[in-house]
Structures are given as C-alpha cells and as structure tokens.
Amino acid sequence: MFNVLSGNNLTFTLTPLDAEYDPAIYIRTACPQGAGSCVARADAGVGGQAETINVSGLPSGTYYFYVDSAYGKGEVPAEGRYTLSVTGTFGTPNNSSFYTLTPCRVLDTRDASGAPALVAGASRTFTITGPPCMVPPTAKSVSVNVTVTQPTSPGYLTLYPGGAARPLASTINFSAGQTRANNAIIPLGTSGTITVFDGQAAGTIHFILDVNGYFQ
C-alpha cells in the first residue's frame, strides 16, 4: 500500500530471481479484487523477464501494489522470488515545500507519550506539532512511518486530519499478533492534529508514529 499526492510520478520494476517465474504486477485503487478497476498492469509473458509499471498524475489517495503470476494456481512456475525497485516521486501538496527532520518518535502507545493502546472501533486524536519532534504549527502535513504491534485481532488503522471526516481507505492493515510498518503522508487537522481510527472488530493494538519531515 502507498499514498500519493499531486505531482506524483513513479516507476515500479519487479525482476524475477527464478528463471521460470513469469510475474504479473498491478497497481489498484481500493476496489474489490476482480472489480476491473486496475490503474495499471504489465505482463511481458516471458518467464524470468522484468516487469515495469510507470504511473504519473494519479489522483491523490491510497493505492495498492500487487504481485501475481501469469500461470494458474498449482502450476509449477506460479510463484517465485523477485526483487522490487521503486523510483520517482510520490508528489507534494500543492504550493508546499518539504522539510526533512531527523527521524523522531512522536508517540508510542506502549509508553506515556500515547498510552493506552488503541481500542477496536474507536478513534483517538493526537497532537503532532510542537514537542517532542518540533514540527512547526505552520506545517500542513507530515511524512511519517506508521508501526503497529501486539494486535489482539486482525484489522486496520486509518490516519486522517484531526477534525475531518474519516476516509474509507486504510493506512495500514495487520493480522493478529503481527508487527508491521508503512510509510505515509498525512495532512494535519485542527491545531496540528491527526486522528487514528482502529478498524479491529474487537480487541486492542499498540500504535507507534515516527515523523521524518513535513510540508508547509
């Protein structure tokens, strides 16, 4: 999963490491699997050959990168090892400049900075500007690394500007007991805040947020 802003231009190249593996790669919106609304697809039809997708000018939002095979399930070359490279830009907010920060932990629900753990079906709002990472109050959005750990059940988190309506797309998905991380650019809401919605059916999860830059 990845998020883009205006001005995006990305190239995804997947190179098989197994000679017989013939991969197919896709970039999709949050549509159901098989709905036919893929943003892009490439398949050279030759085993062991690299596949490339270039996308630019996508509407701002969340997209998904899928790796499949030109062979059917159960056929010998239907899976294989590969390397993936992504080059280009995810875009920038309109009329904004990006400022890097030394990676800094904004909050961690495992300690006093963000305790307690997130609860299924509930939303919590956190202030991102100011200490400890000194994101200025003029920042419009932040570049972050989102980490989840110790989920008691599967689900997802959605991060969005504080005070705004919750979008449909998730920021990160996870299984029970899984630790996962994902990069994202999150617009800031009222008073430099973001809201986090816990999309579990039941249970709790710990949430960690590191910031590495901001737009203003």
HELIX and SHEET records of a PDB file:
HELIX    1   1 VAL A   76  ALA A   78  5                                   3    
SHEET    1   A 4 PHE A   2  VAL A   4  0                                        
SHEET    2   A 4 GLY A  61  SER A  69 -1                                        
SHEET    3   A 4 PRO A  23  ARG A  28 -1                                        
SHEET    4   A 4 CYS A  38  ALA A  42 -1                                        
SHEET    1   B 3 GLU A  51  SER A  56  0                                        
SHEET    2   B 3 ASN A   9  PRO A  16 -1                                        
SHEET    3   B 3 TYR A  82  THR A  89 -1                                        
SHEET    1   C 3 PHE A  98  ASP A 108  0                                        
SHEET    2   C 3 THR A 204  PHE A 215 -1                                        
SHEET    3   C 3 LEU A 118  VAL A 119 -1                                        
SHEET    1   D 4 PHE A  98  ASP A 108  0                                        
SHEET    2   D 4 THR A 204  PHE A 215 -1                                        
SHEET    3   D 4 SER A 141  THR A 149 -1                                        
SHEET    4   D 4 ARG A 180  PRO A 187 -1                                        
SHEET    1   E 4 SER A 123  THR A 127  0                                        
SHEET    2   E 4 THR A 193  ASP A 198 -1                                        
SHEET    3   E 4 GLY A 155  PRO A 161 -1                                        
SHEET    4   E 4 ILE A 172  PHE A 174 -1                                        
END                                                                             
